[in-house]
Amino acid sequence: MIEAIAQIGKMVLEKQGEASVVHQLIENPNYPSCVLIVLYADEEGKAVWEGCEVEECGSDYKKYLFRSGSSRGTNYSPTAKITTIENTYDQKVVGWFRKVNSMTDDPFLRSIEHVLVKQKETILQAIKDKLSLSSDRFLISLKINGAYLYDWAPFREAFLNLVNEKDMEVAAHHQVCAICGERKDTVIGKLSVFRFYTLDKPGFITGGFDEEKAWRNYPVCLSCKSHIEEGRKFIESYLQFRFYGFSYLVIPKLLIPAGKDVLDELLQYLTDGKKDIRIHQDQAESFMTTEEDLLGALQDYDNSLSPSVVFAENSKRGTDFAAD
């Protein structure tokens, strides 16, 4: 089932033309404006604060490298939604550099943290002056040498490491991925995409119940992890139905390699069908109409695809896969 979800996610990402794992992990903040702390690197490679500026976010939100984290902790980059200016600055911006600099040794990132702490009051006042000119909701981010966070490799690398931090607690190097079957530099054994797979129960740990060896259960490379995450999002958006109060998912799985074109056709059918439902509101009242259309389409594909039915339970974290 997980392999089927990964296959769907891979095809979705390929159709979107987003080969970058980082691209897929970035969230749309849906905020109209952003206040930028503008810095530049001097001749010695140290950060110098230049001022603050405001811009409209527009559709190119990926440049801010935004992904929300814990409400009481840091995000995955020093980009954040402003609640109160002081708290956001201390917790989300300076706090991010403090956390990353405790894990890595990048002189430039350390120099940025030093500037943000040393010139805190001046920078905060400049931000307040900019925000006072508008009633918009604002992001806060950084701009360095005229470039955004996404354009800087150290920020992309730190972003990716923080996103996978929990999963990397149980990992191995130069091992074979259970999804793609290829030997990869790093495979993880504590996949957090689904809550039904945990290592807090004895039956889930191999190697004499040694958690460090638990990666042997189901080793997954970081690329396949991104495919699984994207596949889950697609399935929850287009393949979720209800039956007498129960929520369930229909997951099509390839039976033969030649069925890839069939699966691609089905995914296109699903996305186009959803757009049609938005246009014709009378169809949106019936989940069964879409479900029957889907099952009818699967029947037409002979033995190329096999559907799995998975019951799901909604929780605060989203949809949890419960049973197959």
C-alpha positions, -999 to 999 in steps of 0.1 A, spaced: 0 0 0 28 25 9 45 17 -24 13 25 -42 11 58 -24 47 66 -32 40 58 -69 11 82 -70 32 110 -52 61 105 -77 38 109 -107 21 140 -92 54 157 -86 67 148 -121 36 163 -136 41 195 -116 77 196 -127 89 199 -91 119 177 -89 133 194 -58 124 178 -25 127 212 -8 102 226 -32 76 200 -23 81 207 15 75 245 13 41 257 24 21 286 11 17 310 40 -12 328 23 -2 362 36 -3 393 15 28 410 26 63 403 40 87 425 60 123 416 52 153 420 74 179 430 48 215 419 53 247 418 33 280 400 36 310 422 40 345 415 27 353 393 56 321 372 50 303 386 81 267 397 81 259 434 83 223 447 88 213 471 61 177 479 70 141 466 66 118 466 36 83 455 28 70 437 -3 39 420 -15 42 382 -13 26 375 -47 25 339 -61 62 332 -57 59 323 -21 85 295 -23 114 320 -22 106 326 15 112 289 23 83 289 47 71 259 66 53 262 100 66 244 130 56 241 166 35 270 179 59 273 208 91 265 190 108 275 158 97 270 122 118 251 97 133 284 84 136 319 99 104 329 80 73 332 101 39 347 104 40 377 127 18 375 158 34 399 182 66 414 168 89 408 198 78 372 203 80 363 166 114 379 163 128 362 194 112 328 190 109 323 153 138 343 138 166 345 164 154 311 178 159 294 145 195 306 142 202 296 178 189 261 171 207 256 138 239 270 151 239 245 180 237 217 154 261 230 127 292 252 124 285 277 96 304 310 103 280 330 82 249 318 100 266 325 133 274 360 122 237 366 113 226 354 147 252 378 163 238 408 143 202 399 151 209 397 188 233 427 190 210 451 170 177 437 182 162 469 194 171 489 163 158 462 140 126 458 159 119 495 157 125 495 120 101 466 116 75 484 137 78 515 116 72 494 84 42 475 99 26 508 111 20 518 75 -4 489 67 -31 468 84 -21 437 63 -10 404 79 28 401 76 54 375 72 89 382 85 119 368 66 154 377 55 170 389 24 208 386 20 229 402 -7 196 408 -26 187 371 -25 159 353 -7 164 323 17 156 297 -10 185 310 -30 210 302 -2 222 266 0 229 267 38 193 277 44 179 250 21 201 224 37 191 234 72 155 235 62 157 199 49 176 186 79 150 201 103 121 187 84 136 153 86 151 157 120 126 134 138 128 107 111 167 108 111 168 97 147 168 61 133 188 60 101 215 41 82 239 49 54 245 32 20 216 9 24 188 -2 0 155 17 1 124 -6 5 104 16 -19 126 23 -49 150 -7 -44 180 15 -49 210 18 -26 210 54 -12 234 75 9 208 77 37 177 57 46 155 64 75 137 38 97 113 60 116 89 72 89 65 97 105 42 102 75 17 77 90 9 73 127 2 36 124 39 29 121 58 36 153 87 22 171 73 24 206 60 -11 206 83 -42 209 67 -59 179 78 -31 156 115 -34 164 139 -59 148 175 -66 157 170 -78 192 147 -48 201 176 -24 195 160 8 182 192 18 164 187 -12 142 150 -5 136 158 10 102 159 -27 90 121 -29 93 113 -5 65 142 16 52 130 46 31 153 71 13 145 108 16 133 110 -20 108 83 -15 97 99 17 88 130 -2 69 109 -28 49 92 1 41 126 16 28 140 -18 9 108 -25 -8 110 9 -19 146 2 -32 137 -33 -52 107 -19 -67 127 9 -77 154 -16 -92 133 -44 -97 97 -32 -114 102 2 -151 91 5 -177 86 33 -200 57 39 -225 58 68 -203 82 88 -171 64 81 -143 79 61 -123 57 38 -97 60 11 -94 42 -23 -58 37 -33 -51 24 -68 -21 1 -71 -2 -8 -102 -3 -46 -110 20 -45 -141 47 -19 -151 28 -12 -183 -1 1 -163 18 34 -155 0 51 -184 -33 39 -171 -25 52 -136 -15 85 -151 -48 87 -170 -67 79 -138 -50 106 -118 -58 131 -146 -94 120 -145 -96 125 -108 -81 160 -108 -103 171 -138 -134 155 -121 -128 175 -89 -126 207 -109 -159 198 -125 -175 193 -91 -165 228 -80 -182 242 -111 -214 222 -108 -225 226 -72 -254 202 -75 -229 174 -80 -209 184 -49 -238 172 -27 -232 136 -36 -200 118 -26 -214 86 -41 -216 100 -76 -179 106 -76 -172 72 -59 -193 53 -84 -176 71 -113 -142 62 -98 -151 25 -94 -165 24 -129 -133 38 -142 -112 13 -123 -134 -15 -138 -126 -3 -173 -88 -6 -167 -90 -45 -166 -61 -59 -146 -38 -30 -148 -48 -15 -114 -60 -30 -81 -79 -7 -56 -72 -10 -19 -98 4 5 -84 19 37 -105 32 65 -93 65 80 -99 85 112 -97 122 114 -77 137 142 -60 171 150 -30 160 129 -52 153 99 -63 119 85 -48 88 102 -48 56 82 -64 30 105 -69 -3 87 -65 -19 53 
